[in-house]
Amino acid sequence: MNTENIAYQKAIDRLEAHIQGNRAIKVALYARISTDDKQQDPETQLYALRRFCQDANWEIYQEYIDRARAKDYRHRLAWQQLQKDARQRKFKVVLLFDLSRGWRDTRECLNCVEDWFERGIGIKSLKQDIIDTTTSMGKLILQIMAALAEFESAQVSERVAAGMARAKAQGKQIGRKELSIRKTDIYDALRTNQNNIAGAAKKLGCSRAYIYKKLAEGGTTSQSYEEVSDIC
């Protein structure tokens, strides 16, 4: 066993000893719902997390709640605060209902868990109840699951690439179909909508950026939109 593994095992042993010797440990609860599903309610996750803490006699330090996509870290303000509090060692365990609430990428998950471990902080998932890094076995299971998840992701990527290559070989359209709107139609739409870009875009079924791009290609600037009827 190398020096890094020995140090890592010692961190696990210290965490296990702390939990076994002090049942009323401080725990951070993290819940996240996606903005894509308006029917989701973080209370569904929090209810289960609170019940677990009550049964385990764990003290809830704070509840961190986000309403954002997993990879949208810029808007996951609660997650940012949790990370800040973790660096200050304000709790001993992070409790989630599901690992997907914290991460979508398994490598990010492992990197974060290892960073927390160095600070004496463990992680536990209720849905994946075998994921409990407050124990040596739980950490081993997490590493195995992470490896399998990465393998599965690679397999999916390969299948998608193969499917796209086949579709392309058959002459099928890959991705969004390129728009081809005549400049005269753009000018007509602008004139009909009193030079309003948003109105013209809606009429033509394109984006405002597309109209700006086409006008720029024709040498028309934003200052000359009001003169578009003269151009026509």
mmCIF file of the C-alpha atoms, coordinates in Angstrom:
data_MODEL
# 
_entry.id   MODEL 
# 
loop_
_atom_site.group_PDB 
_atom_site.id 
_atom_site.type_symbol 
_atom_site.label_atom_id 
_atom_site.label_alt_id 
_atom_site.label_comp_id 
_atom_site.label_asym_id 
_atom_site.label_entity_id 
_atom_site.label_seq_id 
_atom_site.pdbx_PDB_ins_code 
_atom_site.Cartn_x 
_atom_site.Cartn_y 
_atom_site.Cartn_z 
_atom_site.occupancy 
_atom_site.B_iso_or_equiv 
_atom_site.pdbx_formal_charge 
_atom_site.auth_seq_id 
_atom_site.auth_comp_id 
_atom_site.auth_asym_id 
_atom_site.auth_atom_id 
_atom_site.pdbx_PDB_model_num 
ATOM 1   C CA . MET A 1 1   ? 0.000   0.000  0.000   1.00 0.00 ? 1   MET A CA 1 
ATOM 2   C CA . ASN A 1 2   ? 1.532   3.325  -1.069  1.00 0.00 ? 2   ASN A CA 1 
ATOM 3   C CA . THR A 1 3   ? 1.727   6.470  1.054   1.00 0.00 ? 3   THR A CA 1 
ATOM 4   C CA . GLU A 1 4   ? -1.315  8.066  -0.589  1.00 0.00 ? 4   GLU A CA 1 
ATOM 5   C CA . ASN A 1 5   ? -3.496  5.019  0.090   1.00 0.00 ? 5   ASN A CA 1 
ATOM 6   C CA . ILE A 1 6   ? -2.301  4.821  3.691   1.00 0.00 ? 6   ILE A CA 1 
ATOM 7   C CA . ALA A 1 7   ? -3.177  8.483  4.276   1.00 0.00 ? 7   ALA A CA 1 
ATOM 8   C CA . TYR A 1 8   ? -6.542  7.953  2.624   1.00 0.00 ? 8   TYR A CA 1 
ATOM 9   C CA . GLN A 1 9   ? -7.302  4.919  4.801   1.00 0.00 ? 9   GLN A CA 1 
ATOM 10  C CA . LYS A 1 10  ? -6.365  6.877  7.916   1.00 0.00 ? 10  LYS A CA 1 
ATOM 11  C CA . ALA A 1 11  ? -8.849  9.574  6.907   1.00 0.00 ? 11  ALA A CA 1 
ATOM 12  C CA . ILE A 1 12  ? -11.562 6.927  6.583   1.00 0.00 ? 12  ILE A CA 1 
ATOM 13  C CA . ASP A 1 13  ? -10.663 5.450  9.978   1.00 0.00 ? 13  ASP A CA 1 
ATOM 14  C CA . ARG A 1 14  ? -10.815 8.875  11.637  1.00 0.00 ? 14  ARG A CA 1 
ATOM 15  C CA . LEU A 1 15  ? -14.217 9.573  10.116  1.00 0.00 ? 15  LEU A CA 1 
ATOM 16  C CA . GLU A 1 16  ? -15.584 6.171  11.156  1.00 0.00 ? 16  GLU A CA 1 
ATOM 17  C CA . ALA A 1 17  ? -14.275 6.646  14.691  1.00 0.00 ? 17  ALA A CA 1 
ATOM 18  C CA . HIS A 1 18  ? -15.851 10.083 14.933  1.00 0.00 ? 18  HIS A CA 1 
ATOM 19  C CA . ILE A 1 19  ? -19.253 8.823  13.791  1.00 0.00 ? 19  ILE A CA 1 
ATOM 20  C CA . GLN A 1 20  ? -19.200 5.752  16.005  1.00 0.00 ? 20  GLN A CA 1 
ATOM 21  C CA . GLY A 1 21  ? -18.110 7.771  19.020  1.00 0.00 ? 21  GLY A CA 1 
ATOM 22  C CA . ASN A 1 22  ? -20.540 10.636 18.485  1.00 0.00 ? 22  ASN A CA 1 
ATOM 23  C CA . ARG A 1 23  ? -23.904 9.741  17.045  1.00 0.00 ? 23  ARG A CA 1 
ATOM 24  C CA . ALA A 1 24  ? -25.225 13.330 17.134  1.00 0.00 ? 24  ALA A CA 1 
ATOM 25  C CA . ILE A 1 25  ? -22.938 14.502 14.350  1.00 0.00 ? 25  ILE A CA 1 
ATOM 26  C CA . LYS A 1 26  ? -23.650 17.578 12.284  1.00 0.00 ? 26  LYS A CA 1 
ATOM 27  C CA . VAL A 1 27  ? -24.945 16.825 8.808   1.00 0.00 ? 27  VAL A CA 1 
ATOM 28  C CA . ALA A 1 28  ? -25.639 19.013 5.784   1.00 0.00 ? 28  ALA A CA 1 
ATOM 29  C CA . LEU A 1 29  ? -28.755 18.184 3.761   1.00 0.00 ? 29  LEU A CA 1 
ATOM 30  C CA . TYR A 1 30  ? -28.646 18.920 0.051   1.00 0.00 ? 30  TYR A CA 1 
ATOM 31  C CA . ALA A 1 31  ? -31.674 18.883 -2.248  1.00 0.00 ? 31  ALA A CA 1 
ATOM 32  C CA . ARG A 1 32  ? -31.926 19.964 -5.869  1.00 0.00 ? 32  ARG A CA 1 
ATOM 33  C CA . ILE A 1 33  ? -34.719 20.038 -8.413  1.00 0.00 ? 33  ILE A CA 1 
ATOM 34  C CA . SER A 1 34  ? -34.329 20.710 -12.114 1.00 0.00 ? 34  SER A CA 1 
ATOM 35  C CA . THR A 1 35  ? -35.849 23.772 -13.735 1.00 0.00 ? 35  THR A CA 1 
ATOM 36  C CA . ASP A 1 36  ? -37.041 21.484 -16.543 1.00 0.00 ? 36  ASP A CA 1 
ATOM 37  C CA . ASP A 1 37  ? -39.708 19.840 -14.361 1.00 0.00 ? 37  ASP A CA 1 
ATOM 38  C CA . LYS A 1 38  ? -42.078 22.347 -12.779 1.00 0.00 ? 38  LYS A CA 1 
ATOM 39  C CA . GLN A 1 39  ? -43.875 19.551 -10.905 1.00 0.00 ? 39  GLN A CA 1 
ATOM 40  C CA . GLN A 1 40  ? -40.867 18.754 -8.718  1.00 0.00 ? 40  GLN A CA 1 
ATOM 41  C CA . ASP A 1 41  ? -40.805 19.838 -5.087  1.00 0.00 ? 41  ASP A CA 1 
ATOM 42  C CA . PRO A 1 42  ? -37.592 19.787 -3.002  1.00 0.00 ? 42  PRO A CA 1 
ATOM 43  C CA . GLU A 1 43  ? -39.684 18.955 0.060   1.00 0.00 ? 43  GLU A CA 1 
ATOM 44  C CA . THR A 1 44  ? -40.083 15.436 -1.314  1.00 0.00 ? 44  THR A CA 1 
ATOM 45  C CA . GLN A 1 45  ? -36.330 14.928 -0.929  1.00 0.00 ? 45  GLN A CA 1 
ATOM 46  C CA . LEU A 1 46  ? -36.002 16.905 2.299   1.00 0.00 ? 46  LEU A CA 1 
ATOM 47  C CA . TYR A 1 47  ? -38.754 14.962 4.066   1.00 0.00 ? 47  TYR A CA 1 
ATOM 48  C CA . ALA A 1 48  ? -36.860 11.694 3.604   1.00 0.00 ? 48  ALA A CA 1 
ATOM 49  C CA . LEU A 1 49  ? -33.552 13.293 4.603   1.00 0.00 ? 49  LEU A CA 1 
ATOM 50  C CA . ARG A 1 50  ? -35.006 14.770 7.799   1.00 0.00 ? 50  ARG A CA 1 
ATOM 51  C CA . ARG A 1 51  ? -36.582 11.462 8.768   1.00 0.00 ? 51  ARG A CA 1 
ATOM 52  C CA . PHE A 1 52  ? -33.280 9.675  8.314   1.00 0.00 ? 52  PHE A CA 1 
ATOM 53  C CA . CYS A 1 53  ? -31.460 12.214 10.497  1.00 0.00 ? 53  CYS A CA 1 
ATOM 54  C CA . GLN A 1 54  ? -34.129 11.874 13.165  1.00 0.00 ? 54  GLN A CA 1 
ATOM 55  C CA . ASP A 1 55  ? -33.805 8.084  13.224  1.00 0.00 ? 55  ASP A CA 1 
ATOM 56  C CA . ALA A 1 56  ? -29.998 8.240  13.226  1.00 0.00 ? 56  ALA A CA 1 
ATOM 57  C CA . ASN A 1 57  ? -29.925 10.987 15.877  1.00 0.00 ? 57  ASN A CA 1 
ATOM 58  C CA . TRP A 1 58  ? -27.947 13.199 13.522  1.00 0.00 ? 58  TRP A CA 1 
ATOM 59  C CA . GLU A 1 59  ? -28.017 16.970 13.993  1.00 0.00 ? 59  GLU A CA 1 
ATOM 60  C CA . ILE A 1 60  ? -28.997 18.931 10.891  1.00 0.00 ? 60  ILE A CA 1 
ATOM 61  C CA . TYR A 1 61  ? -26.546 21.778 10.469  1.00 0.00 ? 61  TYR A CA 1 
ATOM 62  C CA . GLN A 1 62  ? -28.279 23.361 7.463   1.00 0.00 ? 62  GLN A CA 1 
ATOM 63  C CA . GLU A 1 63  ? -30.490 22.540 4.498   1.00 0.00 ? 63  GLU A CA 1 
ATOM 64  C CA . TYR A 1 64  ? -29.099 23.560 1.114   1.00 0.00 ? 64  TYR A CA 1 
ATOM 65  C CA . ILE A 1 65  ? -31.682 23.782 -1.692  1.00 0.00 ? 65  ILE A CA 1 
ATOM 66  C CA . ASP A 1 66  ? -31.128 24.530 -5.380  1.00 0.00 ? 66  ASP A CA 1 
ATOM 67  C CA . ARG A 1 67  ? -33.509 24.892 -8.314  1.00 0.00 ? 67  ARG A CA 1 
ATOM 68  C CA . ALA A 1 68  ? -31.235 24.427 -11.301 1.00 0.00 ? 68  ALA A CA 1 
ATOM 69  C CA . ARG A 1 69  ? -29.784 21.822 -13.613 1.00 0.00 ? 69  ARG A CA 1 
ATOM 70  C CA . ALA A 1 70  ? -26.987 19.649 -12.265 1.00 0.00 ? 70  ALA A CA 1 
ATOM 71  C CA . LYS A 1 71  ? -24.277 21.177 -14.456 1.00 0.00 ? 71  LYS A CA 1 
ATOM 72  C CA . ASP A 1 72  ? -25.522 24.742 -14.057 1.00 0.00 ? 72  ASP A CA 1 
ATOM 73  C CA . TYR A 1 73  ? -23.146 25.471 -11.197 1.00 0.00 ? 73  TYR A CA 1 
ATOM 74  C CA . ARG A 1 74  ? -23.386 29.228 -11.753 1.00 0.00 ? 74  ARG A CA 1 
ATOM 75  C CA . HIS A 1 75  ? -27.011 29.179 -10.590 1.00 0.00 ? 75  HIS A CA 1 
ATOM 76  C CA . ARG A 1 76  ? -26.546 26.502 -7.936  1.00 0.00 ? 76  ARG A CA 1 
ATOM 77  C CA . LEU A 1 77  ? -25.930 29.053 -5.205  1.00 0.00 ? 77  LEU A CA 1 
ATOM 78  C CA . ALA A 1 78  ? -26.801 26.675 -2.370  1.00 0.00 ? 78  ALA A CA 1 
ATOM 79  C CA . TRP A 1 79  ? -24.241 24.184 -3.684  1.00 0.00 ? 79  TRP A CA 1 
ATOM 80  C CA . GLN A 1 80  ? -21.626 26.915 -3.755  1.00 0.00 ? 80  GLN A CA 1 
ATOM 81  C CA . GLN A 1 81  ? -22.422 27.757 -0.124  1.00 0.00 ? 81  GLN A CA 1 
ATOM 82  C CA . LEU A 1 82  ? -22.271 24.082 0.842   1.00 0.00 ? 82  LEU A CA 1 
ATOM 83  C CA . GLN A 1 83  ? -18.805 23.811 -0.698  1.00 0.00 ? 83  GLN A CA 1 
ATOM 84  C CA . LYS A 1 84  ? -17.696 26.924 1.168   1.00 0.00 ? 84  LYS A CA 1 
ATOM 85  C CA . ASP A 1 85  ? -18.997 25.548 4.474   1.00 0.00 ? 85  ASP A CA 1 
ATOM 86  C CA . ALA A 1 86  ? -17.323 22.205 3.753   1.00 0.00 ? 86  ALA A CA 1 
ATOM 87  C CA . ARG A 1 87  ? -13.975 23.962 3.367   1.00 0.00 ? 87  ARG A CA 1 
ATOM 88  C CA . GLN A 1 88  ? -14.578 25.467 6.798   1.00 0.00 ? 88  GLN A CA 1 
ATOM 89  C CA . ARG A 1 89  ? -15.495 21.996 8.180   1.00 0.00 ? 89  ARG A CA 1 
ATOM 90  C CA . LYS A 1 90  ? -18.866 23.109 9.541   1.00 0.00 ? 90  LYS A CA 1 
ATOM 91  C CA . PHE A 1 91  ? -20.359 19.582 9.292   1.00 0.00 ? 91  PHE A CA 1 
ATOM 92  C CA . LYS A 1 92  ? -19.202 15.972 9.163   1.00 0.00 ? 92  LYS A CA 1 
ATOM 93  C CA . VAL A 1 93  ? -21.511 14.392 6.589   1.00 0.00 ? 93  VAL A CA 1 
ATOM 94  C CA . VAL A 1 94  ? -23.326 15.525 3.431   1.00 0.00 ? 94  VAL A CA 1 
ATOM 95  C CA . LEU A 1 95  ? -26.638 13.707 3.029   1.00 0.00 ? 95  LEU A CA 1 
ATOM 96  C CA . LEU A 1 96  ? -28.424 13.532 -0.343  1.00 0.00 ? 96  LEU A CA 1 
ATOM 97  C CA . PHE A 1 97  ? -31.516 11.699 -1.492  1.00 0.00 ? 97  PHE A CA 1 
ATOM 98  C CA . ASP A 1 98  ? -29.789 10.682 -4.733  1.00 0.00 ? 98  ASP A CA 1 
ATOM 99  C CA . LEU A 1 99  ? -26.247 11.148 -6.045  1.00 0.00 ? 99  LEU A CA 1 
ATOM 100 C CA . SER A 1 100 ? -27.692 12.729 -9.193  1.00 0.00 ? 100 SER A CA 1 
ATOM 101 C CA . ARG A 1 101 ? -28.891 15.642 -7.044  1.00 0.00 ? 101 ARG A CA 1 
ATOM 102 C CA . GLY A 1 102 ? -25.261 16.616 -6.531  1.00 0.00 ? 102 GLY A CA 1 
ATOM 103 C CA . TRP A 1 103 ? -23.513 15.492 -9.706  1.00 0.00 ? 103 TRP A CA 1 
ATOM 104 C CA . ARG A 1 104 ? -24.157 14.265 -13.218 1.00 0.00 ? 104 ARG A CA 1 
ATOM 105 C CA . ASP A 1 105 ? -20.536 13.478 -13.992 1.00 0.00 ? 105 ASP A CA 1 
ATOM 106 C CA . THR A 1 106 ? -19.045 10.589 -12.042 1.00 0.00 ? 106 THR A CA 1 
ATOM 107 C CA . ARG A 1 107 ? -15.529 12.016 -12.226 1.00 0.00 ? 107 ARG A CA 1 
ATOM 108 C CA . GLU A 1 108 ? -16.708 15.281 -10.669 1.00 0.00 ? 108 GLU A CA 1 
ATOM 109 C CA . CYS A 1 109 ? -18.436 13.246 -7.971  1.00 0.00 ? 109 CYS A CA 1 
ATOM 110 C CA . LEU A 1 110 ? -15.300 11.303 -7.083  1.00 0.00 ? 110 LEU A CA 1 
ATOM 111 C CA . ASN A 1 111 ? -13.106 14.424 -7.103  1.00 0.00 ? 111 ASN A CA 1 
ATOM 112 C CA . CYS A 1 112 ? -15.511 16.204 -4.771  1.00 0.00 ? 112 CYS A CA 1 
ATOM 113 C CA . VAL A 1 113 ? -15.863 13.217 -2.438  1.00 0.00 ? 113 VAL A CA 1 
ATOM 114 C CA . GLU A 1 114 ? -12.094 12.863 -2.188  1.00 0.00 ? 114 GLU A CA 1 
ATOM 115 C CA . ASP A 1 115 ? -11.735 16.576 -1.406  1.00 0.00 ? 115 ASP A CA 1 
ATOM 116 C CA . TRP A 1 116 ? -14.349 16.262 1.340   1.00 0.00 ? 116 TRP A CA 1 
ATOM 117 C CA . PHE A 1 117 ? -12.634 13.201 2.710   1.00 0.00 ? 117 PHE A CA 1 
ATOM 118 C CA . GLU A 1 118 ? -9.411  15.127 3.137   1.00 0.00 ? 118 GLU A CA 1 
ATOM 119 C CA . ARG A 1 119 ? -11.416 17.536 5.290   1.00 0.00 ? 119 ARG A CA 1 
ATOM 120 C CA . GLY A 1 120 ? -12.933 14.730 7.345   1.00 0.00 ? 120 GLY A CA 1 
ATOM 121 C CA . ILE A 1 121 ? -16.364 14.925 5.658   1.00 0.00 ? 121 ILE A CA 1 
ATOM 122 C CA . GLY A 1 122 ? -18.291 11.899 4.445   1.00 0.00 ? 122 GLY A CA 1 
ATOM 123 C CA . ILE A 1 123 ? -21.199 11.503 2.046   1.00 0.00 ? 123 ILE A CA 1 
ATOM 124 C CA . LYS A 1 124 ? -24.310 9.348  2.179   1.00 0.00 ? 124 LYS A CA 1 
ATOM 125 C CA . SER A 1 125 ? -27.047 8.770  -0.406  1.00 0.00 ? 125 SER A CA 1 
ATOM 126 C CA . LEU A 1 126 ? -30.473 7.486  0.626   1.00 0.00 ? 126 LEU A CA 1 
ATOM 127 C CA . LYS A 1 127 ? -31.480 6.152  -2.784  1.00 0.00 ? 127 LYS A CA 1 
ATOM 128 C CA . GLN A 1 128 ? -28.173 4.375  -3.294  1.00 0.00 ? 128 GLN A CA 1 
ATOM 129 C CA . ASP A 1 129 ? -28.066 3.206  0.320   1.00 0.00 ? 129 ASP A CA 1 
ATOM 130 C CA . ILE A 1 130 ? -24.822 1.321  -0.221  1.00 0.00 ? 130 ILE A CA 1 
ATOM 131 C CA . ILE A 1 131 ? -23.143 4.660  -0.998  1.00 0.00 ? 131 ILE A CA 1 
ATOM 132 C CA . ASP A 1 132 ? -21.942 5.656  2.431   1.00 0.00 ? 132 ASP A CA 1 
ATOM 133 C CA . THR A 1 133 ? -18.378 6.953  2.493   1.00 0.00 ? 133 THR A CA 1 
ATOM 134 C CA . THR A 1 134 ? -18.415 7.111  6.263   1.00 0.00 ? 134 THR A CA 1 
ATOM 135 C CA . THR A 1 135 ? -17.335 3.451  5.961   1.00 0.00 ? 135 THR A CA 1 
ATOM 136 C CA . SER A 1 136 ? -14.506 1.745  4.087   1.00 0.00 ? 136 SER A CA 1 
ATOM 137 C CA . MET A 1 137 ? -16.915 -0.555 2.250   1.00 0.00 ? 137 MET A CA 1 
ATOM 138 C CA . GLY A 1 138 ? -19.091 2.351  1.171   1.00 0.00 ? 138 GLY A CA 1 
ATOM 139 C CA . LYS A 1 139 ? -16.117 4.127  -0.381  1.00 0.00 ? 139 LYS A CA 1 
ATOM 140 C CA . LEU A 1 140 ? -15.123 0.976  -2.261  1.00 0.00 ? 140 LEU A CA 1 
ATOM 141 C CA . ILE A 1 141 ? -18.656 0.558  -3.632  1.00 0.00 ? 141 ILE A CA 1 
ATOM 142 C CA . LEU A 1 142 ? -18.688 4.188  -4.805  1.00 0.00 ? 142 LEU A CA 1 
ATOM 143 C CA . GLN A 1 143 ? -15.472 3.704  -6.750  1.00 0.00 ? 143 GLN A CA 1 
ATOM 144 C CA . ILE A 1 144 ? -16.797 0.546  -8.399  1.00 0.00 ? 144 ILE A CA 1 
ATOM 145 C CA . MET A 1 145 ? -20.093 2.227  -9.347  1.00 0.00 ? 145 MET A CA 1 
ATOM 146 C CA . ALA A 1 146 ? -18.241 5.258  -10.711 1.00 0.00 ? 146 ALA A CA 1 
ATOM 147 C CA . ALA A 1 147 ? -16.096 3.031  -12.929 1.00 0.00 ? 147 ALA A CA 1 
ATOM 148 C CA . LEU A 1 148 ? -19.172 1.197  -14.228 1.00 0.00 ? 148 LEU A CA 1 
ATOM 149 C CA . ALA A 1 149 ? -21.005 4.471  -14.883 1.00 0.00 ? 149 ALA A CA 1 
ATOM 150 C CA . GLU A 1 150 ? -18.088 5.834  -16.903 1.00 0.00 ? 150 GLU A CA 1 
ATOM 151 C CA . PHE A 1 151 ? -17.949 2.602  -18.900 1.00 0.00 ? 151 PHE A CA 1 
ATOM 152 C CA . GLU A 1 152 ? -21.686 2.821  -19.624 1.00 0.00 ? 152 GLU A CA 1 
ATOM 153 C CA . SER A 1 153 ? -21.352 6.474  -20.647 1.00 0.00 ? 153 SER A CA 1 
ATOM 154 C CA . ALA A 1 154 ? -18.568 5.576  -23.075 1.00 0.00 ? 154 ALA A CA 1 
ATOM 155 C CA . GLN A 1 155 ? -20.724 2.821  -24.563 1.00 0.00 ? 155 GLN A CA 1 
ATOM 156 C CA . VAL A 1 156 ? -23.629 5.239  -25.064 1.00 0.00 ? 156 VAL A CA 1 
ATOM 157 C CA . SER A 1 157 ? -21.355 7.780  -26.753 1.00 0.00 ? 157 SER A CA 1 
ATOM 158 C CA . GLU A 1 158 ? -20.044 5.116  -29.110 1.00 0.00 ? 158 GLU A CA 1 
ATOM 159 C CA . ARG A 1 159 ? -23.574 4.010  -30.026 1.00 0.00 ? 159 ARG A CA 1 
ATOM 160 C CA . VAL A 1 160 ? -24.666 7.614  -30.675 1.00 0.00 ? 160 VAL A CA 1 
ATOM 161 C CA . ALA A 1 161 ? -21.619 8.263  -32.869 1.00 0.00 ? 161 ALA A CA 1 
ATOM 162 C CA . ALA A 1 162 ? -22.268 5.061  -34.810 1.00 0.00 ? 162 ALA A CA 1 
ATOM 163 C CA . GLY A 1 163 ? -25.924 6.020  -35.315 1.00 0.00 ? 163 GLY A CA 1 
ATOM 164 C CA . MET A 1 164 ? -25.026 9.491  -36.571 1.00 0.00 ? 164 MET A CA 1 
ATOM 165 C CA . ALA A 1 165 ? -22.435 8.073  -38.963 1.00 0.00 ? 165 ALA A CA 1 
ATOM 166 C CA . ARG A 1 166 ? -25.010 5.643  -40.358 1.00 0.00 ? 166 ARG A CA 1 
ATOM 167 C CA . ALA A 1 167 ? -27.616 8.411  -40.775 1.00 0.00 ? 167 ALA A CA 1 
ATOM 168 C CA . LYS A 1 168 ? -25.095 10.634 -42.531 1.00 0.00 ? 168 LYS A CA 1 
ATOM 169 C CA . ALA A 1 169 ? -24.103 7.808  -44.871 1.00 0.00 ? 169 ALA A CA 1 
ATOM 170 C CA . GLN A 1 170 ? -27.787 7.371  -45.750 1.00 0.00 ? 170 GLN A CA 1 
ATOM 171 C CA . GLY A 1 171 ? -28.042 11.058 -46.596 1.00 0.00 ? 171 GLY A CA 1 
ATOM 172 C CA . LYS A 1 172 ? -30.185 11.979 -43.608 1.00 0.00 ? 172 LYS A CA 1 
ATOM 173 C CA . GLN A 1 173 ? -30.069 15.425 -42.027 1.00 0.00 ? 173 GLN A CA 1 
ATOM 174 C CA . ILE A 1 174 ? -27.879 15.564 -38.908 1.00 0.00 ? 174 ILE A CA 1 
ATOM 175 C CA . GLY A 1 175 ? -28.752 18.276 -36.434 1.00 0.00 ? 175 GLY A CA 1 
ATOM 176 C CA . ARG A 1 176 ? -30.885 21.340 -37.047 1.00 0.00 ? 176 ARG A CA 1 
ATOM 177 C CA . LYS A 1 177 ? -31.751 22.092 -40.664 1.00 0.00 ? 177 LYS A CA 1 
ATOM 178 C CA . GLU A 1 178 ? -30.011 25.211 -41.932 1.00 0.00 ? 178 GLU A CA 1 
ATOM 179 C CA . LEU A 1 179 ? -32.338 28.127 -42.577 1.00 0.00 ? 179 LEU A CA 1 
ATOM 180 C CA . SER A 1 180 ? -32.415 29.780 -45.972 1.00 0.00 ? 180 SER A CA 1 
ATOM 181 C CA . ILE A 1 181 ? -34.489 32.956 -45.893 1.00 0.00 ? 181 ILE A CA 1 
ATOM 182 C CA . ARG A 1 182 ? -34.161 35.529 -48.642 1.00 0.00 ? 182 ARG A CA 1 
ATOM 183 C CA . LYS A 1 183 ? -33.066 39.009 -47.610 1.00 0.00 ? 183 LYS A CA 1 
ATOM 184 C CA . THR A 1 184 ? -36.014 40.516 -49.416 1.00 0.00 ? 184 THR A CA 1 
ATOM 185 C CA . ASP A 1 185 ? -38.342 38.435 -47.216 1.00 0.00 ? 185 ASP A CA 1 
ATOM 186 C CA . ILE A 1 186 ? -36.487 39.696 -44.146 1.00 0.00 ? 186 ILE A CA 1 
ATOM 187 C CA . TYR A 1 187 ? -36.899 43.297 -45.292 1.00 0.00 ? 187 TYR A CA 1 
ATOM 188 C CA . ASP A 1 188 ? -40.595 42.731 -45.978 1.00 0.00 ? 188 ASP A CA 1 
ATOM 189 C CA . ALA A 1 189 ? -41.088 41.206 -42.528 1.00 0.00 ? 189 ALA A CA 1 
ATOM 190 C CA . LEU A 1 190 ? -39.290 44.123 -40.891 1.00 0.00 ? 190 LEU A CA 1 
ATOM 191 C CA . ARG A 1 191 ? -41.367 46.667 -42.782 1.00 0.00 ? 191 ARG A CA 1 
ATOM 192 C CA . THR A 1 192 ? -44.607 44.805 -41.902 1.00 0.00 ? 192 THR A CA 1 
ATOM 193 C CA . ASN A 1 193 ? -43.603 44.762 -38.221 1.00 0.00 ? 193 ASN A CA 1 
ATOM 194 C CA . GLN A 1 194 ? -42.488 48.394 -38.153 1.00 0.00 ? 194 GLN A CA 1 
ATOM 195 C CA . ASN A 1 195 ? -38.816 47.424 -38.122 1.00 0.00 ? 195 ASN A CA 1 
ATOM 196 C CA . ASN A 1 196 ? -39.291 45.333 -34.963 1.00 0.00 ? 196 ASN A CA 1 
ATOM 197 C CA . ILE A 1 197 ? -36.707 42.546 -34.996 1.00 0.00 ? 197 ILE A CA 1 
ATOM 198 C CA . ALA A 1 198 ? -38.610 40.266 -32.592 1.00 0.00 ? 198 ALA A CA 1 
ATOM 199 C CA . GLY A 1 199 ? -41.814 40.604 -34.617 1.00 0.00 ? 199 GLY A CA 1 
ATOM 200 C CA . ALA A 1 200 ? -40.031 39.890 -37.875 1.00 0.00 ? 200 ALA A CA 1 
ATOM 201 C CA . ALA A 1 201 ? -38.292 36.849 -36.403 1.00 0.00 ? 201 ALA A CA 1 
ATOM 202 C CA . LYS A 1 202 ? -41.616 35.443 -35.207 1.00 0.00 ? 202 LYS A CA 1 
ATOM 203 C CA . LYS A 1 203 ? -43.193 35.962 -38.618 1.00 0.00 ? 203 LYS A CA 1 
ATOM 204 C CA . LEU A 1 204 ? -40.316 34.272 -40.429 1.00 0.00 ? 204 LEU A CA 1 
ATOM 205 C CA . GLY A 1 205 ? -39.904 31.460 -37.908 1.00 0.00 ? 205 GLY A CA 1 
ATOM 206 C CA . CYS A 1 206 ? -36.293 32.225 -37.113 1.00 0.00 ? 206 CYS A CA 1 
ATOM 207 C CA . SER A 1 207 ? -34.266 33.768 -34.316 1.00 0.00 ? 207 SER A CA 1 
ATOM 208 C CA . ARG A 1 208 ? -33.448 37.444 -33.892 1.00 0.00 ? 208 ARG A CA 1 
ATOM 209 C CA . ALA A 1 209 ? -29.767 36.537 -34.168 1.00 0.00 ? 209 ALA A CA 1 
ATOM 210 C CA . TYR A 1 210 ? -30.419 35.086 -37.623 1.00 0.00 ? 210 TYR A CA 1 
ATOM 211 C CA . ILE A 1 211 ? -31.946 38.372 -38.814 1.00 0.00 ? 211 ILE A CA 1 
ATOM 212 C CA . TYR A 1 212 ? -29.067 40.402 -37.363 1.00 0.00 ? 212 TYR A CA 1 
ATOM 213 C CA . LYS A 1 213 ? -26.624 38.096 -39.150 1.00 0.00 ? 213 LYS A CA 1 
ATOM 214 C CA . LYS A 1 214 ? -28.379 38.377 -42.512 1.00 0.00 ? 214 LYS A CA 1 
ATOM 215 C CA . LEU A 1 215 ? -28.674 42.156 -42.274 1.00 0.00 ? 215 LEU A CA 1 
ATOM 216 C CA . ALA A 1 216 ? -24.984 42.406 -41.409 1.00 0.00 ? 216 ALA A CA 1 
ATOM 217 C CA . GLU A 1 217 ? -24.140 40.287 -44.451 1.00 0.00 ? 217 GLU A CA 1 
ATOM 218 C CA . GLY A 1 218 ? -26.080 42.798 -46.542 1.00 0.00 ? 218 GLY A CA 1 
ATOM 219 C CA . GLY A 1 219 ? -24.163 45.718 -45.070 1.00 0.00 ? 219 GLY A CA 1 
ATOM 220 C CA . THR A 1 220 ? -27.096 46.899 -42.940 1.00 0.00 ? 220 THR A CA 1 
ATOM 221 C CA . THR A 1 221 ? -26.294 48.052 -39.390 1.00 0.00 ? 221 THR A CA 1 
ATOM 222 C CA . SER A 1 222 ? -28.542 48.455 -36.384 1.00 0.00 ? 222 SER A CA 1 
ATOM 223 C CA . GLN A 1 223 ? -28.583 52.218 -36.994 1.00 0.00 ? 223 GLN A CA 1 
ATOM 224 C CA . SER A 1 224 ? -30.062 51.746 -40.451 1.00 0.00 ? 224 SER A CA 1 
ATOM 225 C CA . TYR A 1 225 ? -32.972 49.464 -39.539 1.00 0.00 ? 225 TYR A CA 1 
ATOM 226 C CA . GLU A 1 226 ? -35.396 52.347 -39.740 1.00 0.00 ? 226 GLU A CA 1 
ATOM 227 C CA . GLU A 1 227 ? -34.287 52.954 -43.330 1.00 0.00 ? 227 GLU A CA 1 
ATOM 228 C CA . VAL A 1 228 ? -34.837 49.361 -44.414 1.00 0.00 ? 228 VAL A CA 1 
ATOM 229 C CA . SER A 1 229 ? -37.891 50.267 -46.488 1.00 0.00 ? 229 SER A CA 1 
ATOM 230 C CA . ASP A 1 230 ? -35.718 52.605 -48.528 1.00 0.00 ? 230 ASP A CA 1 
ATOM 231 C CA . ILE A 1 231 ? -33.242 49.778 -49.107 1.00 0.00 ? 231 ILE A CA 1 
ATOM 232 C CA . CYS A 1 232 ? -36.003 47.623 -50.516 1.00 0.00 ? 232 CYS A CA 1 
# 
